[in-house]
């Protein structure tokens, strides 16, 4: 005998929990699934809740990836590599990550790296140790090592001018 699907009450509970979780902050599908699993919602009810929130426009990994990338670039001054790592960790599909990262060109990322250096190192980078600290900061923030090197050199040139 086949197992019966989730009850209407269980589906309603799953949908309510999903909307409550999305009301706190935007989440990816993987994150929302995890929230519902931790609340011990039946798998079939989870699928129903995900479908409901998707069709209502509240669950959209592509939109999430774009907003996340924009916020991290502008507010935390993260580079593309760190944004990509974090989106992967959150379960965002590769095509959504590529679209979100493709929204910024290399010159914008270079300008963001220079702005971060100007903020954190307002004076000239006096010696190799200072330049190394600046480079490591950029790499930790997810900038490509080559771009970080170029940004440190440009920052130094601007400070000397």
C-alpha angles and dihedrals in degrees: 000000000000118000115253118247123248118295121253088249092055091049091049090050091050092049092048091050091047094052091046091052092047090049090061093052140331113275139187121246091255092051093048091048088053092051091052093045091053088053087055096244116167114257094241091051089049090055090049091050092048091050091048094050091043093052091046089055097245096110114054120144093191092056090043092054093050094049093043092051093047093048095046092047095048103035106028096024093228122172126233096263094056092045090051092050093050094047090050090051088053091054100251115159119251095245091056091048092050091049092049094048093044090061090078124058127215094259092056090050091049090050090050091051091051091049090052091050092048089051097046098033107032094168131055117293094247103193145005092273092057092046090050091051090051092048092048090050091056094045091049089052089056104261118145109261092237092050090046091053092050092047092051090051092048092047090052092049091051092048092052094048 
